[in-house]
Amino acid sequence: MARLFWLTVMAACGAALVLGVSWVAAYTAVANVLGSPPPEMGTQSTALLWQGAPELSGHPRVWRFAFGPTRIPGAPTVRIYVTPLGQVVETQPADLEARVKLLHPN
């Protein structure tokens, strides 16, 4: 019985580690989209949509980063969808990167 408990604890720790690495990869992708320094993005909420994102075609499993209210012109709210491996699937608004570049005159 102790061995089963230990294996369960180790499996949970492994799953937590994989989930943490996935979040870090997704967060890094979001940081790349927003640039350095990122604009004021307001309140952030993050969710892992493991059952799939119904608002995206094909309903992929993604991390959804939502921000609002933002200082980005014409984008009071922003959503960025990133795969668990760290690839940006979609941004809302679709031209988010261009809008962010307007804030960074480099």
C-alpha positions in Angstrom: 0.0 0.0 0.0 2.9 2.4 0.8 4.4 1.7 -2.6 1.2 2.5 -4.4 0.9 5.8 -2.5 4.6 6.6 -3.3 4.0 5.9 -7.0 0.9 8.1 -7.0 2.8 11.0 -5.4 5.7 10.6 -7.9 3.3 10.6 -10.8 1.5 13.7 -9.5 4.9 15.5 -9.1 5.9 14.5 -12.6 2.6 15.8 -14.0 3.0 19.0 -12.1 6.6 19.4 -13.5 5.4 18.9 -17.1 2.5 21.3 -16.6 4.9 23.9 -15.2 7.4 23.6 -18.1 4.5 23.9 -20.5 3.3 27.1 -18.8 6.8 28.6 -18.9 7.0 27.8 -22.7 3.6 29.4 -23.3 4.4 32.4 -21.2 7.7 33.0 -23.0 5.8 32.9 -26.4 3.4 35.5 -25.0 6.3 37.7 -23.9 7.8 37.5 -27.4 4.5 38.7 -28.9 4.2 41.6 -26.4 7.8 42.8 -26.8 10.1 44.3 -24.3 9.1 46.1 -22.3 5.5 44.9 -22.6 2.7 47.5 -22.7 0.4 47.9 -19.7 -1.9 44.9 -20.2 -4.2 45.3 -17.2 -5.4 42.2 -15.4 -4.2 38.8 -16.7 -6.0 35.5 -16.5 -4.5 32.2 -17.7 -6.3 29.0 -18.4 -5.3 25.7 -19.8 -8.1 24.6 -22.2 -7.3 20.9 -22.2 -10.7 20.0 -23.6 -10.0 22.3 -26.5 -10.8 25.9 -27.3 -14.3 26.1 -28.9 -13.6 29.6 -30.2 -10.7 28.3 -32.4 -11.1 26.2 -35.5 -10.2 22.6 -34.9 -10.6 23.1 -31.1 -6.9 22.6 -30.3 -5.7 22.2 -26.7 -4.2 25.6 -25.8 -3.2 27.9 -23.0 -5.4 31.1 -23.2 -3.8 34.3 -21.8 -6.4 37.0 -21.5 -5.6 40.7 -20.6 -7.8 43.7 -20.1 -8.1 46.6 -20.0 -5.0 47.2 -22.1 -3.2 50.4 -23.3 -2.9 49.0 -26.8 -4.7 51.3 -29.3 -8.0 49.7 -30.5 -7.6 46.6 -28.3 -9.3 47.1 -24.9 -9.0 43.3 -24.3 -6.5 40.9 -25.7 -6.4 37.1 -25.9 -3.4 35.0 -26.9 -3.7 31.3 -27.6 -0.6 29.2 -27.3 0.0 25.5 -27.7 1.3 23.5 -24.7 4.6 23.4 -26.5 4.9 27.2 -26.8 3.7 28.0 -30.3 1.3 30.9 -30.8 -1.9 29.7 -32.4 -3.9 32.9 -32.6 -4.2 36.4 -31.2 -7.3 38.5 -30.7 -7.1 41.0 -32.2 -5.5 39.3 -35.2 -3.1 42.2 -35.8 -1.9 42.4 -32.2 1.8 42.3 -33.1 1.5 45.2 -35.4 -0.4 47.2 -32.8 2.2 46.4 -30.2 5.0 47.6 -32.6 3.2 51.0 -32.8 3.9 51.3 -29.1 7.6 50.4 -29.5 9.1 52.9 -32.0 12.4 50.9 -32.3 
